[in-house]
Amino acid sequence: MASLEKAVVKGLAEDKGLYMPEHIKALPQSFFDNIQDMSFQEIAYNVADAFFGEDVDSESLREIVNDTLSFDCPVVHVNGNIYSLELFHGPTLAFKDVGARFMARLLRYFLAKEQKADGKGGLVNVLVATSGDTGSAVANGFLGVDGIHVYVLYPKGKVSPIQECQFTTLGKNITAVEIDGVFDDCQALVKSAFMDKDLNAHMKLTSANSINVARFLPQAFYYFYAYAQLKKQGKADNLVVCTPSGNFGNICAGLFAKKMGLPIKRFIAANNANSVFYEFLQDGKYNPRPSVQTLANAMDVGDPSNFARVYDLYGKSWEAICKDISGTTYSDEMIADTIRSVYKETGYVCDPHGACGYRALSECLQNGEVGVFLETAHPAKFKQTVDQILSSDIEIPAKLQAFMKGTKQNVSMTKEFADFKQYLMSK
Ligand SMILES: *Cc1c(COP(=O)(O)O)cnc(C)c1O
């Protein structure tokens, strides 16, 4: 058993396993009775308190939540019984902003506490592997936070130019490391670094991928908030939530929300052509393999790191998982078709990830159900792709334009662990 503090500061357990909360606290009925009248911050505080309240004093936790959530995520009616929860209203226009920011603040809180206790400071180094969105969200969430240095590992030539500039132009405590390989290579390097004795003796390391509990659990806020928004409209009774999934951190947070009592009827995990989880749902066999590149590149994951958490949460029972979660898988062609048809029929512009979510709901919703898909990124983050599909010229929000004006700085490296290790040892 480990303290929350250890789980956040270390990221990955010593046995290479993922930390799981020992017990999941249900929220009281009164919370659900009033949720539709509460602000995003208020909802999130209640949820955060259930997760972290034993380890963080309430005043600090409130500060962390309020600092994380200075924006709202509207639920937009798209078509029939299908709604889009737009998670892209944070600083980098991606849903990972919330987890990243929350984790940065919580880590800072614990470090300050440790410093007070033993008088020692010591820099903490955050390692994060990204296929695009994680890197930008984590880099921006941690930017300028005292006592923490962030290394963002990303695959050369495989993230969009707009995404790349969101973590390569920041400077300060953020270093972008370009790896000659694919996302899985980046993830493997990060995992190896955590397991390496010499490195751990040399520097304090932690992870900001969704394997870190402080990164993925705050994503549960969104599910409560979606429920509240739909309840306000009298639409929350048979709610199905569809989460476009890659590493399965986001949907895992939703599954935790359900365990805490949130009345979500069932979940759909929408996949692109990387269909390892979809296949698992069909026959109970988990067959991880290298990822393939798709239009929805933040979901290009061949061995989802939170699969173990989902499996654990359901007592390693395939039947129990199938009861709560169904899956879909879509080719690039299907994603493009969906972006086109949704736009034509409704005027709504989906990004390639959200398009998987929309399509899954339009195929899988049953009579009497209301579906909400998580629109995980602003379409302008995938402007090239979306413009090509829609023959459009979608506007780039000012927040994104600002990043594109900066100067790109990075360190280039092979995918060999020896190189990465040598580099970190020199720090
Ligand atoms: C990260 C990401 C996903 C996948 O989320 P997971 O938690 O890895 O399953 C989906 N869409 C976008 C835009 C993302 O950035």
The ligand as a Gaussian input file, in Angstrom:
#p B3LYP/6-31G(d) Opt

LIG

0 1
 C       -5.285000      11.743000     -25.344000
 C       -6.376000      11.901000     -26.302000
 C       -7.352000      10.914000     -26.496000
 C       -7.285000       9.574000     -25.802000
 O       -7.390000       9.654000     -24.402000
 P       -6.863000       8.461000     -23.496000
 O       -7.035000       8.916000     -22.096000
 O       -5.428000       8.240000     -23.856000
 O       -7.685000       7.259000     -23.832000
 C       -8.375000      11.178000     -27.366000
 N       -8.443000      12.337000     -28.050000
 C       -7.523000      13.303000     -27.901000
 C       -7.648000      14.544000     -28.691000
 C       -6.468000      13.130000     -27.025000
 O       -5.564000      14.085000     -26.903000

